Structures are given as structure tokens and as C-alpha cells.
Amino acid sequence: MFQNISNSTFIFMGWLALGVIAYVLYMRYRHEPLWEPLEVPPPREREIEHVPYETLPRSARYRMGRRERIAAHAASQVQVHERHRPGWQLELELFFARHGAIRGVLIVLVFAAVSGLAVFVDLSAYDPFGPGLGWSPGLVVVAFLAAYVLNRSHAEE
């Protein structure tokens, strides 16, 4: 049942060719190019007057003079070192602030559920490919990449 299909390479190439033909026909139907042209900068609206750098006086480019004196009462204050959050905690807070609590929790829960189910089935007796880890690490990596892309896609809205 789980053996290689004969001529599977030709089947794959056929589906690939069918996909390419469908894409080309769709783009022709929509009257759009097959691929996006290379980016070019927009044409200049006006010419910019180039002023040489040295035309500004030196005093405008550099700070001249001595430093200001610090008042004695301000210098005597002891700075209190505030506790900084660990990097992972800040990253987690920014993640939920960016996505909202519900969407962030859903992303994490779906990733954990898919990964846990894959590992459970891979290690159980229901696995048709035999005991031990086989295919589930690949599925966990794909689920992680999908969660990452879902996380990054929020910025495109």
C-alpha cells in the first residue's frame, strides 16, 4: 500500500507542467505580465541643487567651545539601576502587543497542537512507517515556518 508508484517522476512533471500552463493562461487572460519587472527608481520630478559640503562655516558643522558645567547638586545624585526584562520576555510581550492577545495565542496553540499531534502519531502504534521518530520532525519544522510566516504577515496589512 505504501510503496513507490511507478512512473511517479513523470506524474510529478506532468502536474508541474499543467501548473505552469494554467499560470501562463491565467496571466494572459488577465493581461498581466508573467513576472514582475525589475524595480527601477521613479523618475526625478525636479533637479536638486547640489551645494558643496564645505560651504557651511566650520562652526555650523562642529560644536565649538567648552562643555557646559554640571551643577553640583545634579552631579551628586546616584543613578538607580533599573531591572531590565530578559530578552525572551520582551520578545513575548512585543509579539502579543503586535498581534493582539487572541491572535497570538491562536498562533501558538495551533503550532503546538499540530506539532504535538505529529509527534504523538509518529511515536504511536498507528504510524504506518514503523516505530520511532521518522517524519514528524519535518512536519514540526514546516509548522514552525508556517507560524513564522503567519507572524510576519501581520506587518503587510
Secondary structure, 3 states (H helix, E strand, C coil): CCCCCCCHHHHHHHHHHHHHHHHHHHHHHCCCCCCCCCCCCCCCCCCCCCCCHHHCCHHHHCCCCCCCCCCHHHHCCCCCCCCCCCHHHHHHHHHHHHHCHHHHHHHHHHHHHHHHHHHHHHHCCCCCCCCCCCCHHHHHHHHHHHHHHHHHHHHHC
